[in-house]
Amino acid sequence: MKKILITFMLLAGFTGFAQIERIEPPNWWTGFEETELQLMVYGENIGNATPIIDYPGVSIGNVKKADSQNYLFIDLEIGNAEAGTFDITFQLEDGSEEVYEYELKNREKPASEYVGFDNTDALYLITPDRFANGDKSNDSFDFLNEKTKNREDDYGRHGGDIRGIIDHLDYIDEMGFTAIWPSPLVINDMNSGSYHGYAMTDFYKVDPRFGTLEEYRELADKAADRGIKLVMDQVANHAGVEHWWMEDLPFEDWINFQEKFENGEELVYSNHRRTTNQDLYASESDKKGMTEGWFVETMPDLNQENPFMAKYLIQNSIWWIETLGLGGIRQDTYPYPDKEFMSEWAGAIMTEYPNFNIVGEEWSLNPLLIRYWQDGVDNGYDSNLKSTMDFAMQEKIVTGLKAEETWGTGLVEIYEGLSNDFAYADPENIMIFPDNHDKSRIYTQLGESVAKTKMTIAYMSVLPRIFQMYYGTEILMDDTENPGDHGLIRTEFPGGWDDSEVNAFTGEGLSDEKADMQEFVKKVMNYRKNSEAIHSGETKHFAPEDGTYLITRKSGDEVVVLILNKSEEAVSLDLERFSELNLAGKTFKNLISEETFEWENSLELSEEGVSFFTTKME
């Protein structure tokens, strides 16, 4: 906790007065590869002060005044300094001094032990405000702009919080998920719509309606005790218009189109032409229109070309990794910030944490655009980003399952979609998902077909991919009443509130159909968690025929066979077609029904759906 010490009593109204309001980052650590730390100091007239530090191993390099006299940027060189607190003395123009106590901490574990999520993991995405209300005392605060909770409003606060996630870690663990990704938990002190978390108003503060920093760390620790990684959702592209710095911006180019904002003029919004990041022929105006335009009027677009902003964002990410012991970062709207900065940002993190992982959101149905952002692709751009999100394959799966079976439509669209993996540097590090907080629920996307929903989850689970699922998909949550409506997509999880009539955590009150789906997901995820064949095995699939599609994963003696069947009538599948797999005579177990059979000449598929077979019997 920071502590301000005033060592020289100042007369009220004296022009030299500089009350420090904040220094960010609020603390730091010893032992990083990057030994320079840049402090952003904010306080009245602090830009006119001279900082002094007398602490072994810590020295002051550059000191930069901002355009606003209320900011000062100080570069510290941290050599072989020991952990501890030290004074930063600010000498003011009138000869007075102000002293701020700053802390350097020891790192809790070696950098190599910060292990990020990978293709052995299945992530559970949560919108915290809608998952579970574990602490009613933090539902609302009079000192925040949005003061009330209104569960009848799909875009209002409902009261879910960090404690609610902690309380149900056992459920997440038992379902077979190995990582959790909550949408942002840092404060969004906005006038409305603050529940979603993507309009930050202080990059270093947990939203009190979600809980405290200590509870956030408790979530990380208790998840880790169960072998579950915590992934943090971060935003480098924009902030919330109520961010504390918006009334006194440090530089004239801290945000994009800053002059228009400050003069109350009409803002410039992004053209959303994300291909300008890759397009060899893109005009400069289109490029700037993409990266510099605002999303909406309530989300100022940050200017990462300002070197102080760039440093601020990089240090903020590292601060959270160390503070929480993170197991990964999901970076929102990845193509929208300056792409050279994004390379620098990801590179700085991966330099400090070589076993870490970051997934970037590239919402594109073009695999070439997804490919572009992944590290290791020879395209003239070094992204330093290990993982991207596979919107393209998600779309292929939904389209293929819904389309009529013809020579060129239906399951063949899924088959051909997967064939694009040759383009990726590392397909296993791409994240596949049935749905998320921005897309319609998969059950709705598939016309409320349980069979097709099961096919989607099972198929995605065996792909050479990282798997991610949105909370409630396991119980067929939907947004069918108004498809695509964000408030409806992010519905309360039944059982997360005391007055819930249904409790999906315990199964109490769940319909048979929903309970069956939950059990299906539980079996698939728990098998996936321990399957070497899925984690690292050879992948082989066969072109669909007669409304069926077979894919296998194999490692040693473990063979996984997944069959998608779109036929509503009984099908006799000729197994001779798959003779190259050398499965004749092997005994398989149906993962769902637990029945066994011997692989011989044919297999009877009685109805539309998925068949999940394994040679692994325990």
N, C-alpha and C positions, 0 to 999 in steps of 0.2 A: 504494500500500500504506500502510495507516495505521501510524503510529508513535507510541508513547506515551513521553513524557519525564517522568520524575519529577524535579521541581526542588526538592523539599524532602524530606529523608530523614525518614521517620516511624518511630517506635518500634513494634515488633511489638505488636499488640493495642490500640493507641491507638484510642479510640472514634471519632475523627474520620476514620479511614482510609476512602478511597473509591477502590478500584482500578477504573478504567474498563475494562469488558470489551468494549464495542462502542459505536459511534455509527453510526446509520443515518439517511439514506443514507450510505455510506462515503466518498463524494465527491460533488461537484456541478459545475455548469458556469455560466459567465457567459452573459448575453444572452438569457434567457428572457422571454416576455411576463409571466409570473407571477414577480415579484421576491422573493416571500417563500419561504423555505425553512425547513421545520420539522425540527429534528434530534431524534431520540430517542436519549437517552444512557442507557446501562445500566451500573451498577456499584454496589458495596456502599455504601449511604448517600449516593449521589450526589444524591439529591433534596434534601439539606440544603446543597448547595453553591451558590455564586454564580458564574455564568459571566462572564468578561470577555474581550472581543475588541478588539484594537487593530490594525485593518487597513483601509486606505483603501477606501471603498465598501461596507464590510460593517458593519452595526450590529445590536445585539440589540434585539428588540422585546419581546414577551411571554415570560415564563419561567413554566412551569407545573409544579408538583409533581404527581406522580401519587398514587394511593392507596397504592401501594408506594413506600417511601422509596428504593428502588433504581433509580428512573427519574427522569429530568428531561427535559422537552420545552422546547426553545429555538426561538423564532421568530427567524430571521435575515432582515434586509432587505438584499438584494444589489442595490445600485445600479449605479454605473458602475465596479464593481470589476474589476481586471485579474486574469487567471489567475495562480495561484501558491499557495503554501502559507502558512497563518497559524496562529498558536497560539490555542487556546481555553484560557484559564486558569480552572481551577475552584478558587475559594477555599472551603476547608472551615471548619467551625464552630470548629475548634481553632486557626485561623490558618495552617494549612499549605496548600499549593497542589499541584495536579496539573495538568499541561499536556498537552494533546492536539493534535497537529499535523493540521490539516484541509486538504484540497486543493480548490481551484477550478480547473477546466480550461477551456480554450478549446473551443468546439464545433467539431467536425471539418468540418461542412458546414452550409450555410444550412438553415433549417427547411423551405423549399420543396423541397429536394432529397430529403427523406424521402418517397418516393413509395410509396404502398401498393398492394397487389394490386387488380386490378379485373377487369372481364369479358373483358379480353384475356388473362387469365392462366388457367393450369391448375395447380392445387396438387396436390402429391404428399404425402399424409399418411403419416407414418412413426411407428411405435412403436420408438424407438431401441434398446431392449434386445433387440429381435427382428429387427433389420434386418441388422446386420453387426458382427462383433467385430474392430475394427481395432487394438486395443491390449489384449493379454492381461494386461498388468501391472496394469491397474486393475479386474480382474474382481471382486475382493473385498478388504475391509479389516477387520482385526480390531477397529478402534475403532468400527465401525458396528454398529447393532443386528442387522441381518440380515447375517450374516458370510460366508455361503457362496453359491456359484453352483451351481444345480442345473438343468441343461437338461432333465431328465426331468420336472420339475415345471412344469406350464403356468402356475403362478402364482408361480414362483420367478424369480430373476435368471438370465439366460442369457448375459450378457456383451456384448451389443451396446452401442455407444458412439458418441460424436461422431466419433472417428477413422474408424469404419466408414462413417459418412455421407460424410465428406470424401473417403474413398478411392473412393467410387462416385458422385461428383457427375457424372462424365462419362456414366455410365449414365443418370442422371436427365435430364441435358441432352439426350442422344441420343434418349431416349424422347419428348421434346417438352414436358416440363413446365417451367414458368417460375417456379415458387415451390415451396418446401418448407415443410411444417408438421410439425415434430417434436412429439410430445406432450411434456409438461414435462420439462426437463432440470435444473431446480433440485433441490436435495437433498430426498430423502424418507428420512430416517433412521428408518424404521418397523421394527417387529419382523418383519413379513412383508408380502408383496404390494407391496414398494416399487418394483417394476419399472415400474409404469404411470405414476408421476410426479405423481398428482393429490392427494397428501397431503403438502404442502410442510412441511418442518421448519426452513427458513431461507429467506426470500424473496430473499436476496441472495447465495446460495451455489450454485454448480454442484455437482451430485452427483458426487463423485470417481470413482464407478463409470462415469460417462459421460465424464469427462475434467476439464478445467480451464476456467476462464473464458477463458484465452488460446486454447484450442482452440475454444471456442464462437465467439469472435470470428473465428478463422481460418475456421471454417465459413461465417460470414456473408460474409467477404471473398472467399473462393474461389468461393462461390456467385455473388456479385455479379459476379465476373470473367467468369462464363458467362451473365450476364443473368438470374440466378435470384434471386428475392427470398427472404428468410428471414422466416417468420411465427412469432411466439412464442405458445405456448399458455400462457395465464395463468388464475389462479383467484382471484377476489375474494370468493367465497362462503365458503370454508372453508380450514382448514389441516390439518396432521396433528397428532394428539394428542401426538406426540413433539416438537413444535415447541419450540425453546429457551425460549420465554416462558411455556409452560404451567405450569411449576413456580413461577412468580413473575409473575403477570399484573399489568400496570401499573394498570389501573382495575377497579373492581368490575363494570363492564359492558363489558369488552373483548371477551368472547364472549357469545353468547346462552345463557341458562340456566346462567350461570356459577356461581351459588350451588349448584345441583344437582350440577354437576360437582365443585366443590370439597368438597362434603359427601358425595360418593360415592352420591348418590341416583340413582334411575332417571331417565334423560335423556328429553327430549321430542324426538321426531323429526318431520321435516317431513311435513305431510299431502299434499304434492305437488300441491295444487290450484292449478296455475299460472294458471288463469282468474281467480283473485282479483285479479290485477294489472289486469284490464280490467273485471271484473264491476261494473256500476253498483249492484248490490244485495248485494254480498258483505259478510258480517259481519266485524267487526273481529277476532273470534276466529279466523275462517278465514284472514284475511289474515296475522295473526301466526303462525298455525300453519304457513303456507306459508313465510314468509321467515325466521322465527326458529328453526324446528325444525332439528335436525341431520340430515345425510344418514345417517350411521352413527356408531357410538360412537367410531370412530377418527378422525373428521373434525369437530373443533369448528367450530361455525358462527360466523363472524366478525360482530361487531356494527358495521355500517357507519354506524349512527346516532351512534356515538361519534365526535366530530369529529376526534379524534387518530388513530383507526383509519382514518377516511376519508382524511385527509391522507396517512397512511402508505401506503395502497394506491395512491393517485394518484401519489405521488412514486416509488414502486417501479416502476410501469409506465414512467414517463418515464425513470427511470434506466436501465432495460433498453433502451429505444429508442435512447438516446444511446450506451450502452456497446457495443451490437452493431450499430448502424446498421440497425435493423429495417425490413422492408418490410410490416409489418402485425402485428396481434394477433388471435388467436382467444381469445375470452373464454368460459370454461367456464360451464355452468349459468346462463345469463344472467338468467332470471326469478327466481332464488332470492334474491339479495341485495336490500337495500332499493332500490326502483326509483328513488327520488329521488337516491340516491347514484349509481346507475349512469348517470343523466343527467349528474350532475356529473362523474363519472369520465371518461366519453366526451367530454364537452364540454371538459374541461381538456386532454385529449390533442389533440383536433382544433383547439383554439385554438393550441396550440404547433406543430402539424404539419398545416397545412390540406390537404395532398395525401395524407395518410396514410389508412389504412383499418383498420377493426375489424369482425370478424364475430362476432356473438353466437349462442350455441347456444340456440335455443328449440325443444325437441323436442316439436313439436305437429303433429298432422295437420290442424289447422284453419288455413287461410290467414289468417283474420282475426287470429289470435293472432300469427302471423309478421309480418303487416302492422303490427301495433301498435307493434312495437319499432323499425321503420325510420324514420329521420329524414325529415321532410318530410310526414308524414301528419298531417292536421288532426283530432286526436282528443283534444286537451286535454293531451297529454303530449309534451314536447319531449325526445326520446330522445338526440339527437346521435349516433346510431348509424347508420352508412351501410349496413351489410350484416347480413343474418340468414341462417340456414340453412334450406333448403327441404325439411324433412322431409315436408311435405304432398305436394309434387310427386313426391318420391322414392317415396312409398307408392303414389301414383296410377299411376306407371309400372310398378312391380312388379305391382300388382293387375291392371292392364289387360293386361299381357303374359301373365299366367297364366290370366285368366278366359276362359270360353267366349265366342265372338263372337256376340252377340245385338244387338238394337237398342239396348239400354241398358247392355251390359257389353262388356268387352274393350277394344279400342283407343279406343273412344269415351270411355272413362274418362280416358285420357291427354289426348285432345283437349279434353275439358271441363275437365280440371284446368288446362291451360295457359290456358284462357279466363279463369281467375281473375286473370290479370295486371292486369286493369283496376283492381283494388283496391290495387295496390302503388304507392307513390310512385316507385319506381325499380327495376323488375324486373331490370334489367341488373346491379344490385349485390346480388342475392340469390345465395347459393351453393347449387348443386345437386351431388349426389353419388350414386354408385351404392351405396356402403357406407362405413363408417367403423370406428373402433376399438371402438364400442359395439354395432354392428348386425351381424347375420350377413353373411357375405360374399355379394355379389350372385349369385355362381354358385350358392351354396346356396339363396338366396332364390328363385331361378328354377328350382329342381329340377334343377340341373346341366345346364341347356340352354345350349350354347355359342351357338346362334343368338340366343336371347333376351338373353344377356349382351352380345353384340355390338350388338344393337338398342338396349339400354339405354345403353351407352357412346356410341354414335354419336348417338343422339337427344339425350342430355344435352349432348353436345359442341357441338351447333349451336343450342341454345336461347339466348335473350338472358339469360344467366346467367354467373356465375363458376363454373368447373368445378373440382371436387375429386375425387381418386381415392385410395383406400387402397393402400399398398404391397402388391404381390402380386396385386392384382386383374388385372393384365395377364398373369398366368400362371395364372389360374383357381384361385388358392388358395381353400380352402373350409373350412367348419366343419360339414360334413354329418354327421359322426359324433355330434355333440352340438350341434345348432343353437342359437346364442345364447350359448354358453359363451365368456366373455371370454378365458380362457387359450388356447382353441383358435382363436378369431378372430385372436388376435395371435401366430400361429405364426411360427417362424423363416423368414426369407427364404432360400431355397436358394442357397448360394454365399457366404453371409455368414460362414461358419465354415470353418476349414481342413479339417474332416472331412466337409463337405457332399458327399454323393454326386452331387448335381445342382448345377450352377452357372447360375442364371438370369441372372447378369450377363453371362456369356459365351455362354450358350445350350447349354453342354456338358451333355448328359444330359437335356435337356428333351424331353418327349414331343412328337410332331408336333402334337398338339392344343394343347398349351400354347405351343409355339413359334409356331404360327399365330396364336394369340390375342395374343401379345406383339407380333408384327409388325403385326397389325391396329391395336392401340392406338397403336403407334409412328407409323403412317401417319396416323391420325386426329388425334393430338395435334400432330404436326408440321405438318399442314395447318392446323389450327385456330390455331396460333401466328401464322401470317402471313396470315390471312384477314380482309380488311376486311369482307366480307359477314357473317361470323360476329360480328366485333367490333362493328360499327356498322350493319349493313344492315337493310333492312326485313324483317320476319317475316310470313309468310303460311302458313296451313295450311288443309287441306280436310277436312271431316268424313269419317271412315273409311267405306269401303264394301268389301264382299266380302273382309274380312280384310286390307285394305291402308289405309295412312295416309300422306299425303304432306305434308311441310313444306318450305318454301323460305326461304332468306335471300338477299337481293340488295343489292349495292352497286355502282353503275356497271355495268361490263361483267361483273363477277363474280357468277355465280348459283350457289348451292348448292342442290341438290335431294336430300332424304333421303326414302327410302321404306321404311316398315316393312311387312313381309309376314308374316302369321301363317299363311297357307295352306301346307299341306304338299304341295299339288299345284301344278302349273304354273298361272300366272295371266297372262292377257293384259290389261294395264292400258290402259284407253282414255284416251289423252292429250288427247283433245278436251275432256274435262271440265275441264282446267286451262288452257283457251285464254286466260283473262284474264292469264296470266303472260307471254304474248307470247314464247314460247320456240320456236315453230315455225321449223325450219331451223337452229337453233343446234346447234353441236357440243359434246357433253359427254364428259368422261372419267370412267370409273369409278375412283374414288380407290384402291380396293383392287386390282382386277384390272388397272388401267391401260388397259383397252380403251376405245375411243371409239365413239360412235354419234351419229346425227343425230336430233334431236327431231322426230318426225313424228306419225303417227296413233295408234300403240300401242307398248307396251313389254312384252316377254315377261319375266316373273319366274319362274324355273325352280323355286325352292325357298323354304322358309321362311328368313327372314333380313332383312338390311338391305342396301339399295342406296344408295351414297353417290356422287352425281354432282356434277361441277363444270365450269364453263366455263373455269376457269383451267387452262391446259395445262402451265405450267412446273413 
